[in-house]
Amino acid sequence: MKLLLDANISWRIIKLVENDFSDCLHTKDIKITQPAKDLEIWEFAKQNNFTILTHDDDFEKLLLLKGAPPKVIILKTFNKNTKQIAELLISKREIIESFISNQDLMILEIY
């Protein structure tokens, strides 16, 4: 599962979820101008077959405007720390895998 974590999600999550999500990158680690702009993140994800993981509703707007790929997972996890978000992602692993493999779905919200 190729997940690209947006800048608004801590890069520390990657270490916490690497056993369940082995192919994760953070936007700070990709070769685009930093700080990364949403459209640049979008294009990188599209060209490299990543699903974007974000808190940012702007990616939902891009998805409606441009269509998939890439797919977008929006975390609606307010007031959760990095460890809690990592645990939530791990607990939703099967749902995330199913979402990514389903060609008919474009967006997934996780609460």
All heavy atoms as an XYZ file, in Angstrom:
915
protein
N       0.840     -1.172      0.000
C       0.000      0.000      0.000
C       0.882      1.231      0.000
O       1.653      1.431      0.920
C      -0.856      0.014      1.251
C      -2.284     -0.235      1.006
S      -3.228     -0.217      2.528
C      -2.387     -1.422      3.529
N       0.748      2.035     -0.999
C       1.568      3.233     -1.110
C       0.787      4.437     -0.595
O      -0.124      4.921     -1.252
C       1.989      3.433     -2.558
C       2.919      2.348     -3.063
C       3.266      2.539     -4.505
C       4.285      3.638     -4.645
N       4.815      3.759     -6.009
N       1.181      4.907      0.594
C       0.535      6.068      1.197
C       1.512      7.230      1.217
O       2.671      7.079      1.595
C       0.089      5.768      2.627
C      -0.977      4.703      2.822
C      -1.273      4.517      4.311
C      -2.254      5.078      2.084
N       1.012      8.402      0.801
C       1.789      9.631      0.861
C       1.151     10.520      1.919
O       0.017     10.962      1.757
C       1.791     10.325     -0.505
C       2.552     11.638     -0.587
C       4.035     11.440     -0.226
C       2.427     12.229     -1.986
N       1.888     10.752      3.000
C       1.374     11.546      4.110
C       1.593     13.023      3.831
O       2.716     13.451      3.540
C       2.070     11.172      5.418
C       1.598      9.894      6.105
C       1.806      8.657      5.275
C       2.264      9.753      7.448
N       0.526     13.772      3.916
C       0.564     15.207      3.704
C       1.349     15.868      4.845
O       1.519     15.300      5.924
C      -0.872     15.740      3.641
C      -0.952     17.189      3.239
O       0.020     17.720      2.680
O      -2.007     17.803      3.479
N       1.768     17.093      4.620
C       2.565     17.836      5.599
C       1.839     18.026      6.925
O       2.476     18.181      7.965
C       2.963     19.188      5.018
N       0.511     18.002      6.906
C      -0.247     18.216      8.141
C      -0.350     16.955      9.003
O      -1.002     16.970     10.031
C      -1.629     18.807      7.856
C      -2.454     17.944      6.933
O      -2.297     16.729      6.889
N      -3.343     18.560      6.176
N       0.300     15.892      8.590
C       0.370     14.652      9.376
C       1.835     14.439      9.748
O       2.720     14.560      8.898
C      -0.175     13.453      8.579
C      -1.656     13.677      8.285
C       0.045     12.150      9.326
C      -2.279     12.626      7.426
N       2.084     14.120     10.974
C       3.458     13.967     11.452
C       4.207     12.870     10.694
O       3.687     11.767     10.494
C       3.461     13.637     12.948
O       4.771     13.338     13.377
N       5.441     13.175     10.323
C       6.299     12.185      9.673
C       6.626     11.036     10.623
O       6.983      9.951     10.195
C       7.585     12.848      9.173
C       8.356     13.553     10.243
C       8.245     14.863     10.620
C       9.338     12.984     11.107
N       9.097     15.149     11.655
C       9.791     14.007     11.984
C       9.898     11.709     11.240
C      10.751     13.794     12.958
C      10.860     11.509     12.222
C      11.285     12.539     13.060
N       6.466     11.253     11.912
C       6.766     10.211     12.901
C       5.815      9.016     12.800
O       6.126      7.934     13.285
C       6.718     10.806     14.306
C       7.840     11.774     14.576
C       7.702     12.423     15.944
N       8.808     13.293     16.241
C       8.832     14.593     15.977
N       7.785     15.181     15.411
N       9.880     15.320     16.276
N       4.672      9.214     12.200
C       3.699      8.127     12.043
C       4.280      6.991     11.209
O       3.989      5.823     11.454
C       2.375      8.655     11.449
C       1.634      9.438     12.531
C       1.525      7.531     10.887
C       0.322     10.018     12.088
N       5.113      7.329     10.251
C       5.668      6.297      9.360
C       6.357      5.197     10.160
O       6.139      4.010      9.907
C       6.610      6.929      8.319
C       5.791      7.801      7.356
C       7.378      5.852      7.558
C       6.606      8.592      6.373
N       7.151      5.567     11.122
C       7.862      4.570     11.948
C       6.877      3.709     12.742
O       7.105      2.511     12.937
C       8.837      5.289     12.894
C       9.717      4.368     13.660
C      10.743      3.732     12.763
C      11.737      2.929     13.583
N      12.508      2.028     12.765
N       5.768      4.308     13.169
C       4.794      3.583     13.984
C       3.928      2.611     13.179
O       3.394      1.663     13.731
C       3.898      4.577     14.727
C       4.604      5.514     15.715
C       3.627      6.553     16.250
C       5.234      4.724     16.850
N       3.787      2.861     11.874
C       2.898      2.015     11.059
C       3.647      1.190     10.017
O       3.023      0.485      9.231
C       1.796      2.864     10.358
C       0.948      3.597     11.365
C       2.373      3.801      9.312
N       4.976      1.248     10.022
C       5.733      0.617      8.942
C       5.524     -0.890      8.819
O       5.653     -1.438      7.716
C       7.223      0.942      9.060
C       7.911      0.358     10.269
C       9.344      0.857     10.407
O       9.857      1.512      9.483
O       9.943      0.576     11.455
N       5.169     -1.574      9.896
C       4.914     -3.017      9.793
C       3.600     -3.312      9.071
O       3.450     -4.372      8.464
C       4.897     -3.660     11.176
C       6.274     -3.710     11.805
O       7.285     -3.700     11.109
N       6.314     -3.735     13.116
N       2.660     -2.392      9.139
C       1.355     -2.594      8.494
C       1.241     -1.863      7.157
O       0.480     -2.274      6.292
C       0.245     -2.104      9.442
C       0.167     -2.957     10.694
O      -0.453     -4.026     10.623
O       0.740     -2.564     11.728
N       1.963     -0.773      7.016
C       1.956      0.031      5.794
C       3.410      0.246      5.386
O       4.034      1.238      5.739
C       1.269      1.387      6.045
C      -0.162      1.273      6.483
C      -0.492      1.273      7.829
C      -1.186      1.151      5.562
C      -1.803      1.173      8.250
C      -2.505      1.052      5.959
C      -2.811      1.056      7.314
N       3.925     -0.703      4.647
C       5.366     -0.741      4.388
C       5.847      0.296      3.381
O       7.035      0.612      3.344
C       5.775     -2.130      3.920
O       5.077     -2.462      2.744
N       4.968      0.827      2.575
C       5.397      1.745      1.520
C       4.789      3.129      1.737
O       3.955      3.582      0.966
C       5.005      1.180      0.159
C       5.843      1.758     -0.962
O       6.731      2.591     -0.689
O       5.605      1.380     -2.113
N       5.227      3.789      2.798
C       4.744      5.131      3.121
C       5.860      6.146      2.937
O       7.014      5.869      3.227
C       4.287      5.214      4.579
S       2.795      4.317      4.939
N       5.463      7.315      2.480
C       6.370      8.450      2.390
C       5.689      9.660      2.994
O       4.461      9.752      3.000
C       6.695      8.780      0.931
C       7.693      7.928      0.182
C       7.822      8.433     -1.250
C       9.046      7.946      0.865
N       6.497     10.593      3.441
C       5.971     11.876      3.905
C       6.334     12.913      2.849
O       7.368     12.797      2.186
C       6.584     12.243      5.260
C       5.874     13.362      5.920
N       6.192     14.674      5.669
C       4.852     13.373      6.797
C       5.390     15.455      6.382
N       4.564     14.672      7.072
N       5.494     13.927      2.709
C       5.750     14.938      1.676
C       7.091     15.641      1.870
O       7.672     16.109      0.899
C       4.624     15.983      1.627
O       4.454     16.562      2.920
C       3.329     15.356      1.170
N       7.598     15.675      3.087
C       8.893     16.316      3.310
C      10.031     15.520      2.674
O      11.123     16.046      2.474
C       9.149     16.523      4.809
C       9.485     15.261      5.564
C       9.866     15.558      7.006
C      10.373     14.342      7.717
N      11.599     13.763      7.198
N       9.777     14.256      2.338
C      10.810     13.375      1.805
C      10.761     13.184      0.288
O      11.561     12.438     -0.253
C      10.717     12.007      2.479
C      10.960     12.102      3.976
O      11.848     12.874      4.387
O      10.249     11.416      4.730
N       9.824     13.838     -0.370
C       9.742     13.675     -1.826
C      10.425     14.858     -2.500
O      10.570     15.932     -1.915
C       8.282     13.498     -2.311
C       7.418     14.705     -1.964
C       7.696     12.219     -1.726
C       5.998     14.624     -2.497
N      10.833     14.641     -3.734
C      11.615     15.644     -4.448
C      10.704     16.651     -5.150
O      10.541     16.611     -6.374
C      12.550     14.969     -5.435
C      13.605     14.154     -4.739
C      14.592     13.561     -5.687
C      15.511     12.659     -4.905
N      16.869     12.775     -5.180
N      10.110     17.505     -4.321
C       9.360     18.642     -4.832
C       9.732     19.836     -3.957
O      10.316     19.685     -2.886
C       7.827     18.410     -4.822
C       7.312     18.129     -3.409
C       7.434     17.291     -5.770
C       5.803     17.995     -3.314
N       9.403     21.016     -4.437
C       9.709     22.221     -3.697
C       9.051     22.175     -2.330
O       7.880     21.822     -2.208
C       9.197     23.456     -4.468
O       9.733     23.422     -5.784
C       9.612     24.738     -3.793
N       9.833     22.519     -1.308
C       9.302     22.520      0.062
C       9.159     23.958      0.541
O      10.018     24.775      0.229
C      10.234     21.739      0.991
C      10.406     20.278      0.632
C       9.141     19.445      0.791
O       8.279     19.758      1.592
N       9.035     18.382      0.018
N       8.139     24.331      1.251
C       7.049     23.445      1.640
C       6.205     23.059      0.427
O       5.986     23.871     -0.477
C       6.240     24.270      2.644
C       6.541     25.694      2.306
C       7.934     25.707      1.739
N       5.763     21.838      0.443
C       5.033     21.279     -0.692
C       3.655     21.916     -0.842
O       2.948     22.103      0.141
C       4.896     19.776     -0.510
N       3.317     22.225     -2.062
C       1.986     22.745     -2.363
C       1.062     21.571     -2.690
O       1.507     20.543     -3.189
C       2.058     23.709     -3.536
C       2.828     24.984     -3.221
C       2.874     25.884     -4.437
C       3.522     27.204     -4.141
N       4.921     27.140     -3.816
N      -0.222     21.755     -2.385
C      -1.184     20.667     -2.585
C      -1.148     20.117     -4.011
O      -1.179     18.904     -4.216
C      -2.604     21.130     -2.248
C      -2.823     21.336     -0.762
O      -1.963     20.922      0.040
O      -3.860     21.911     -0.401
N      -1.081     20.981     -4.996
C      -1.099     20.520     -6.387
C       0.162     19.717     -6.727
O       0.090     18.721     -7.454
C      -1.258     21.705     -7.346
C      -1.577     21.353     -8.783
C      -2.811     20.446     -8.897
C      -1.794     22.615     -9.601
N       1.293     20.108     -6.166
C       2.532     19.356     -6.387
C       2.459     17.981     -5.718
O       2.904     16.975     -6.290
C       3.728     20.127     -5.836
C       4.028     21.386     -6.608
C       5.082     22.237     -5.949
O       5.018     22.424     -4.718
O       5.972     22.710     -6.678
N       1.885     17.935     -4.532
C       1.678     16.656     -3.844
C       0.763     15.776     -4.678
O       1.015     14.580     -4.872
C       1.090     16.887     -2.434
C       2.115     17.611     -1.549
C       0.651     15.570     -1.794
C       1.537     18.161     -0.259
N      -0.311     16.362     -5.183
C      -1.281     15.656     -6.017
C      -0.590     15.026     -7.229
O      -0.774     13.842     -7.522
C      -2.366     16.632     -6.457
C      -3.425     15.997     -7.292
C      -3.436     15.843     -8.643
C      -4.628     15.402     -6.813
N      -4.572     15.197     -9.041
C      -5.318     14.922     -7.936
C      -5.181     15.246     -5.551
C      -6.551     14.290     -7.831
C      -6.402     14.616     -5.457
C      -7.075     14.150     -6.583
N       0.189     15.837     -7.933
C       0.851     15.345     -9.149
C       1.867     14.253     -8.824
O       1.970     13.271     -9.549
C       1.513     16.504     -9.903
C       0.521     17.446    -10.549
C      -0.418     16.776    -11.547
O       0.014     15.856    -12.287
O      -1.608     17.164    -11.594
N       2.619     14.408     -7.748
C       3.571     13.372     -7.347
C       2.836     12.070     -7.049
O       3.245     10.990     -7.494
C       4.384     13.812     -6.123
C       5.366     12.769     -5.679
C       6.644     12.742     -6.208
C       5.007     11.797     -4.747
C       7.557     11.760     -5.806
C       5.910     10.823     -4.347
C       7.186     10.796     -4.877
N       1.758     12.152     -6.278
C       0.982     10.953     -5.929
C       0.431     10.283     -7.186
O       0.478      9.056     -7.318
C      -0.141     11.316     -4.964
N      -0.076     11.079     -8.094
C      -0.643     10.537     -9.333
C       0.432      9.830    -10.165
O       0.229      8.704    -10.624
C      -1.284     11.658    -10.148
C      -1.919     11.200    -11.417
C      -2.608     12.342    -12.121
C      -3.297     11.855    -13.381
N      -4.055     12.936    -14.031
N       1.572     10.469    -10.329
C       2.640      9.910    -11.162
C       3.294      8.680    -10.540
O       3.842      7.843    -11.256
C       3.699     10.971    -11.430
C       3.215     12.086    -12.308
C       4.202     13.238    -12.390
O       5.315     13.164    -11.870
N       3.788     14.314    -13.040
N       3.220      8.568     -9.210
C       3.922      7.486     -8.522
C       2.989      6.496     -7.832
O       3.426      5.709     -6.994
C       4.909      8.083     -7.519
C       6.005      8.850     -8.219
O       6.929      8.265     -8.756
N       5.888     10.173     -8.250
N       1.707      6.556     -8.173
C       0.719      5.592     -7.705
C       0.583      5.545     -6.176
O       0.526      4.473     -5.586
C       1.022      4.205     -8.259
C      -0.171      3.280     -8.174
O      -1.308      3.723     -8.280
N       0.076      2.004     -7.969
N       0.539      6.732     -5.551
C       0.319      6.837     -4.116
C      -1.120      7.233     -3.831
O      -1.761      7.905     -4.642
C       1.232      7.903     -3.486
C       2.614      7.423     -3.186
C       3.613      7.524     -4.141
C       2.924      6.867     -1.954
C       4.906      7.089     -3.867
C       4.208      6.426     -1.675
C       5.198      6.538     -2.632
N      -1.616      6.842     -2.665
C      -2.861      7.353     -2.109
C      -2.471      8.415     -1.102
O      -1.592      8.196     -0.270
C      -3.660      6.223     -1.423
O      -4.022      5.253     -2.410
C      -4.911      6.758     -0.757
N      -3.114      9.579     -1.169
C      -2.786     10.683     -0.275
C      -3.527     10.513      1.050
O      -4.736     10.292      1.065
C      -3.157     12.032     -0.922
C      -2.340     12.248     -2.195
C      -2.945     13.183      0.070
C      -2.790     13.436     -3.032
N      -2.794     10.638      2.138
C      -3.362     10.600      3.480
C      -3.215     11.995      4.076
O      -2.107     12.525      4.149
C      -2.622      9.577      4.339
C      -3.091      9.404      5.773
C      -4.495      8.807      5.816
C      -2.125      8.537      6.554
N      -4.332     12.605      4.480
C      -4.311     14.006      4.875
C      -5.375     14.328      5.911
O      -6.297     13.538      6.119
C      -4.502     14.900      3.617
O      -4.362     16.263      3.979
C      -5.860     14.667      2.983
N      -5.250     15.483      6.507
C      -6.312     16.093      7.313
C      -6.996     17.196      6.509
O      -7.979     17.763      6.945
C      -5.732     16.740      8.578
C      -5.337     15.800      9.651
N      -6.246     15.065     10.374
C      -4.120     15.478     10.153
C      -5.597     14.337     11.271
N      -4.315     14.562     11.151
N      -6.441     17.521      5.363
C      -6.770     18.709      4.589
C      -7.925     18.468      3.608
O      -7.795     17.683      2.675
C      -5.515     19.141      3.829
C      -5.639     20.476      3.148
O      -6.755     21.017      3.073
O      -4.602     20.981      2.670
N      -9.022     19.204      3.795
C     -10.171     19.075      2.899
C      -9.892     19.606      1.494
O     -10.668     19.359      0.573
C     -11.390     19.804      3.485
C     -11.972     19.096      4.691
O     -11.758     17.875      4.825
O     -12.654     19.757      5.497
N      -8.787     20.331      1.308
C      -8.455     20.835     -0.025
C      -8.232     19.696     -1.015
O      -8.489     19.845     -2.209
C      -7.216     21.725      0.019
C      -7.491     23.061      0.692
O      -8.679     23.412      0.859
O      -6.527     23.752      1.045
N      -7.766     18.566     -0.529
C      -7.563     17.429     -1.430
C      -8.892     16.854     -1.905
O      -8.983     16.301     -2.993
C      -6.693     16.360     -0.772
C      -5.245     16.740     -0.744
C      -4.663     17.233      0.408
C      -4.465     16.634     -1.879
C      -3.336     17.599      0.445
C      -3.130     17.003     -1.867
C      -2.569     17.494     -0.706
N      -9.928     16.976     -1.104
C     -11.257     16.564     -1.548
C     -11.699     17.444     -2.714
O     -12.258     16.961     -3.697
C     -12.258     16.664     -0.400
C     -13.652     16.212     -0.773
C     -14.617     16.238      0.405
O     -14.249     16.695      1.506
O     -15.743     15.778      0.202
N     -11.421     18.727     -2.631
C     -11.759     19.651     -3.720
C     -10.972     19.320     -4.982
O     -11.521     19.329     -6.080
C     -11.505     21.091     -3.281
C     -12.429     21.533     -2.169
C     -12.046     22.881     -1.624
C     -12.888     23.177     -0.393
N     -12.243     24.091      0.516
N      -9.689     19.016     -4.830
C      -8.888     18.612     -5.983
C      -9.425     17.334     -6.612
O      -9.459     17.194     -7.828
C      -7.427     18.400     -5.575
C      -6.533     19.622     -5.556
C      -5.185     19.295     -4.926
C      -6.351     20.183     -6.943
N      -9.852     16.408     -5.774
C     -10.405     15.152     -6.264
C     -11.673     15.397     -7.076
O     -11.863     14.806     -8.149
C     -10.690     14.222     -5.079
C     -11.090     12.794     -5.390
C     -10.002     12.083     -6.160
C     -11.386     12.050     -4.112
N     -12.526     16.282     -6.584
C     -13.753     16.602     -7.316
C     -13.452     17.325     -8.627
O     -14.130     17.120     -9.627
C     -14.686     17.441     -6.444
C     -15.266     16.724     -5.216
C     -16.014     17.700     -4.328
C     -16.170     15.578     -5.641
N     -12.425     18.154     -8.611
C     -12.046     18.916     -9.797
C     -11.336     18.054    -10.838
O     -11.643     18.110    -12.026
C     -11.150     20.088     -9.390
C     -10.664     20.998    -10.499
C     -11.826     21.775    -11.106
C      -9.613     21.965     -9.966
N     -10.399     17.234    -10.394
C      -9.528     16.499    -11.311
C      -9.874     15.017    -11.450
O      -9.463     14.381    -12.404
C      -8.074     16.627    -10.855
C      -7.544     18.049    -10.947
C      -6.100     18.075    -10.539
C      -5.420     19.336    -10.953
N      -5.054     19.415    -12.341
N     -10.586     14.461    -10.473
C     -10.882     13.030    -10.492
C      -9.674     12.211    -10.054
O      -8.572     12.721     -9.922
N      -9.903     10.938     -9.840
C      -8.831     10.034     -9.412
C      -8.180      9.417    -10.635
O      -8.829      9.289    -11.664
C      -9.413      8.949     -8.517
N      -6.963      8.976    -10.544
C      -6.084      8.977     -9.381
C      -5.463     10.346     -9.157
O      -5.445     11.150    -10.080
C      -5.035      7.931     -9.728
C      -4.943      7.949    -11.217
C      -6.319      8.324    -11.698
N      -4.909     10.547     -7.987
C      -4.779      9.624     -6.867
C      -6.049      9.575     -6.034
O      -6.912     10.446     -6.134
C      -3.628     10.223     -6.054
C      -3.745     11.686     -6.289
C      -4.234     11.820     -7.701
N      -6.117      8.560     -5.218
C      -7.190      8.457     -4.243
C      -6.785      9.263     -3.012
O      -5.598      9.556     -2.820
C      -7.421      7.004     -3.844
C      -7.975      6.159     -4.971
C      -8.171      4.743     -4.515
C      -8.848      3.945     -5.608
N      -9.867      3.058     -5.067
N      -7.783      9.603     -2.200
C      -7.524     10.427     -1.024
C      -8.176      9.802      0.201
O      -9.340      9.404      0.156
C      -8.066     11.858     -1.229
C      -7.882     12.699      0.024
C      -7.401     12.530     -2.430
N      -7.412      9.734      1.281
C      -7.934      9.340      2.589
C      -7.838     10.572      3.481
O      -6.744     11.118      3.670
C      -7.130      8.181      3.205
C      -7.175      6.953      2.304
C      -7.658      7.851      4.611
C      -6.245      5.826      2.727
N      -8.995     11.018      3.983
C      -9.025     12.180      4.861
C      -9.258     11.712      6.288
O     -10.253     11.045      6.583
C     -10.118     13.177      4.444
C      -9.857     13.684      3.024
C     -10.174     14.346      5.424
C     -10.886     14.659      2.508
N      -8.327     12.079      7.147
C      -8.472     11.762      8.565
C      -9.284     12.857      9.239
O      -8.907     14.020      9.202
C      -7.101     11.662      9.239
C      -6.195     10.537      8.762
C      -4.840     10.634      9.445
C      -6.830      9.190      9.020
N     -10.377     12.472      9.816
C     -11.229     13.395     10.574
C     -11.000     13.114     12.057
O     -11.915     12.813     12.797
C     -12.704     13.192     10.199
C     -13.012     13.366      8.732
C     -13.014     14.823      8.367
C     -13.504     14.986      6.935
N     -13.737     16.364      6.584
N      -9.749     13.196     12.443
C      -9.333     12.822     13.792
C      -8.872     14.053     14.540
O      -7.690     14.383     14.545
C      -8.184     11.805     13.730
O      -7.153     12.347     12.889
C      -8.641     10.473     13.167
N      -9.783     14.726     15.126
C      -9.462     15.947     15.841
C      -8.948     15.612     17.235
O      -9.440     14.707     17.896
C     -10.694     16.843     15.910
C     -11.269     17.098     14.547
C     -12.400     16.418     14.104
C     -10.657     17.990     13.687
C     -12.914     16.640     12.843
C     -11.162     18.216     12.414
C     -12.298     17.544     11.989
N      -7.951     16.338     17.679
C      -7.387     16.204     19.027
C      -6.803     14.827     19.316
O      -6.872     14.347     20.437
C      -8.426     16.559     20.097
C      -8.906     17.985     19.958
O      -8.119     18.886     19.671
N     -10.188     18.193     20.142
N      -6.249     14.176     18.315
C      -5.561     12.909     18.534
C      -4.067     13.127     18.322
O      -3.660     13.842     17.412
C      -6.067     11.830     17.590
C      -7.498     11.406     17.879
C      -7.801     10.075     17.231
C      -9.238      9.672     17.408
N      -9.602      9.327     18.756
N      -3.274     12.485     19.161
C      -1.832     12.625     19.000
C      -1.312     11.623     17.959
O      -2.055     10.787     17.446
C      -1.116     12.483     20.353
C      -1.287     11.101     20.965
O      -1.295     10.088     20.274
N      -1.415     11.057     22.284
N      -0.027     11.705     17.683
C       0.584     10.872     16.647
C       0.388      9.385     16.914
O       0.026      8.627     16.008
C       2.087     11.201     16.544
O       2.225     12.592     16.195
C       2.779     10.356     15.508
N       0.603      8.962     18.130
C       0.445      7.540     18.469
C      -1.001      7.091     18.270
O      -1.258      6.007     17.738
C       0.884      7.287     19.913
C       0.825      5.832     20.291
C       1.292      5.591     21.711
C       1.176      4.119     22.029
N       1.332      3.844     23.439
N      -1.965      7.907     18.666
C      -3.382      7.553     18.505
C      -3.761      7.467     17.029
O      -4.519      6.577     16.630
C      -4.264      8.584     19.213
C      -4.165      8.531     20.725
C      -4.853      9.703     21.388
O      -4.805     10.838     20.911
N      -5.502      9.431     22.513
N      -3.232      8.368     16.221
C      -3.525      8.319     14.785
C      -2.914      7.058     14.168
O      -3.554      6.378     13.362
C      -3.028      9.592     14.075
C      -3.861     10.794     14.534
C      -3.107      9.427     12.556
C      -3.354     12.126     14.050
N      -1.695      6.723     14.564
C      -1.061      5.500     14.060
C      -1.878      4.270     14.441
O      -2.111      3.388     13.606
C       0.360      5.395     14.607
N      -2.324      4.218     15.679
C      -3.152      3.088     16.120
C      -4.463      3.015     15.338
O      -4.922      1.926     14.984
C      -3.422      3.204     17.622
C      -2.199      2.948     18.476
C      -2.377      3.313     19.942
O      -3.410      3.943     20.303
O      -1.487      2.973     20.741
N      -5.048      4.158     15.057
C      -6.285      4.193     14.276
C      -6.044      3.659     12.857
O      -6.824      2.840     12.353
C      -6.838      5.620     14.226
C      -8.098      5.823     13.392
C      -9.273      5.046     13.994
C      -8.430      7.305     13.302
N      -4.970      4.095     12.233
C      -4.657      3.613     10.887
C      -4.454      2.098     10.882
O      -4.956      1.409      9.991
C      -3.406      4.312     10.353
C      -3.559      5.776      9.993
C      -2.207      6.387      9.670
C      -4.524      5.957      8.840
N      -3.721      1.599     11.846
C      -3.482      0.158     11.926
C      -4.804     -0.587     12.124
O      -5.040     -1.621     11.491
C      -2.466     -0.163     13.041
C      -1.093      0.373     12.650
C      -2.422     -1.663     13.332
C      -0.081      0.402     13.773
N      -5.684     -0.053     12.962
C      -6.971     -0.714     13.205
C      -7.868     -0.679     11.962
O      -8.748     -1.528     11.817
C      -7.695     -0.081     14.395
O      -8.237      1.184     14.058
N      -7.633      0.249     11.068
C      -8.448      0.389      9.843
C      -7.722     -0.159      8.614
O      -8.146      0.081      7.484
C      -8.791      1.865      9.606
C      -9.518      2.549     10.738
C     -10.943      2.103     10.822
C     -11.677      2.906     11.885
N     -13.043      2.479     12.047
N      -6.681     -0.914      8.824
C      -5.851     -1.398      7.713
C      -6.658     -2.134      6.637
O      -6.504     -1.874      5.451
C      -4.750     -2.309      8.245
C      -3.810     -2.799      7.159
C      -2.667     -3.596      7.774
N      -1.693     -3.912      6.759
C      -1.601     -5.104      6.162
N      -2.415     -6.073      6.502
N      -0.685     -5.315      5.251
N      -7.520     -3.037      7.047
C      -8.299     -3.803      6.064
C      -9.227     -2.895      5.271
O      -9.399     -3.080      4.059
C      -9.092     -4.908      6.760
C      -8.227     -6.039      7.260
C      -9.036     -7.154      7.905
O     -10.242     -7.271      7.638
O      -8.435     -7.910      8.686
N      -9.828     -1.922      5.930
C     -10.707     -0.973      5.240
C      -9.892     -0.153      4.244
O     -10.326      0.069      3.105
C     -11.426     -0.059      6.261
C     -12.417     -0.880      7.076
C     -12.113      1.115      5.576
C     -12.976     -0.170      8.290
N      -8.713      0.284      4.650
C      -7.850      1.072      3.769
C      -7.409      0.241      2.565
O      -7.456      0.714      1.419
C      -6.645      1.628      4.552
C      -7.127      2.656      5.591
C      -5.611      2.229      3.612
C      -6.080      3.080      6.591
N      -7.016     -1.000      2.793
C      -6.630     -1.891      1.690
C      -7.781     -2.097      0.718
O      -7.599     -2.044     -0.500
C      -6.182     -3.244      2.231
C      -4.815     -3.257      2.825
C      -4.421     -4.631      3.350
O      -5.318     -5.459      3.655
O      -3.211     -4.869      3.474
N      -8.963     -2.337      1.254
C     -10.145     -2.534      0.417
C     -10.457     -1.281     -0.393
O     -10.768     -1.359     -1.584
C     -11.333     -2.919      1.295
O     -12.494     -3.064      0.528
N     -10.360     -0.124      0.241
C     -10.596      1.142     -0.439
C      -9.618      1.331     -1.594
O     -10.009      1.666     -2.714
C     -10.484      2.308      0.564
C     -10.301      3.647     -0.079
C     -11.347      4.257     -0.744
C      -9.077      4.300     -0.015
C     -11.178      5.495     -1.346
C      -8.891      5.532     -0.598
C      -9.955      6.141     -1.273
N      -8.337      1.117     -1.328
C      -7.321      1.335     -2.364
C      -7.509      0.383     -3.539
O      -7.349      0.767     -4.693
C      -5.904      1.218     -1.758
C      -5.658      2.425     -0.833
C      -4.839      1.143     -2.845
C      -4.381      2.342     -0.033
N      -7.900     -0.841     -3.279
C      -8.049     -1.822     -4.356
C      -9.364     -1.686     -5.129
O      -9.491     -2.218     -6.225
C      -7.913     -3.242     -3.810
O      -8.985     -3.538     -2.939
N     -10.333     -0.953     -4.590
C     -11.631     -0.785     -5.254
C     -11.551      0.362     -6.257
O     -11.430      1.525     -5.877
C     -12.715     -0.518     -4.208
C     -14.100     -0.502     -4.815
O     -14.306     -0.056     -5.936
N     -15.071     -0.987     -4.058
N     -11.643      0.036     -7.528
C     -11.509      1.025     -8.595
C     -12.644      2.051     -8.623
O     -12.508      3.124     -9.213
C     -11.427      0.316     -9.956
C     -10.231     -0.587    -10.096
C      -8.923      0.161     -9.971
O      -8.750      1.240    -10.509
N      -7.991     -0.408     -9.218
N     -13.774      1.743     -7.993
C     -14.930      2.637     -8.021
C     -14.900      3.717     -6.942
O     -15.671      4.672     -7.002
C     -16.226      1.833     -7.868
C     -16.450      0.878     -9.035
O     -16.052      1.222    -10.171
O     -17.001     -0.203     -8.803
N     -14.019      3.572     -5.959
C     -13.980      4.529     -4.849
C     -12.833      5.517     -5.024
O     -11.752      5.152     -5.484
C     -13.829      3.778     -3.521
C     -14.928      2.765     -3.195
C     -14.614      2.029     -1.904
C     -16.279      3.456     -3.105
N     -13.091      6.777     -4.626
C     -12.074      7.812     -4.781
C     -11.646      8.431     -3.469
O     -10.545      8.958     -3.348
C     -12.589      8.941     -5.685
C     -12.942      8.505     -7.088
S     -13.339      9.869     -8.205
C     -14.519     10.821     -7.293
N     -12.536      8.427     -2.475
C     -12.245      9.105     -1.222
C     -12.735      8.268     -0.047
O     -13.765      7.611     -0.129
C     -12.872     10.517     -1.203
C     -12.354     11.328     -0.016
C     -14.381     10.449     -1.220
C     -12.646     12.810     -0.138
N     -11.939      8.288      1.023
C     -12.285      7.578      2.243
C     -12.077      8.530      3.411
O     -11.026      9.159      3.518
C     -11.388      6.351      2.416
C     -11.508      5.568      3.726
C     -12.887      4.919      3.854
C     -10.399      4.516      3.820
N     -13.079      8.655      4.242
C     -12.959      9.454      5.462
C     -12.849      8.507      6.642
O     -13.630      7.568      6.766
C     -14.162     10.380      5.646
C     -14.220     11.487      4.621
C     -15.359     12.455      4.833
O     -16.277     12.160      5.653
O     -15.363     13.513      4.205
N     -11.879      8.773      7.503
C     -11.672      7.950      8.687
C     -11.884      8.830      9.910
O     -11.255      9.881     10.043
C     -10.266      7.322      8.705
C     -10.111      6.360      7.535
C     -10.010      6.622     10.043
C      -8.769      5.705      7.442
N     -12.762      8.361     10.798
C     -13.087      9.098     12.021
C     -12.504      8.400     13.221
O     -12.321      7.231     13.253
C     -14.610      9.215     12.181
C     -15.232     10.071     11.102
C     -15.610      9.537      9.879
C     -15.418     11.428     11.335
C     -16.181     10.338      8.902
C     -15.996     12.235     10.360
C     -16.365     11.675      9.144
O     -16.930     12.468      8.171
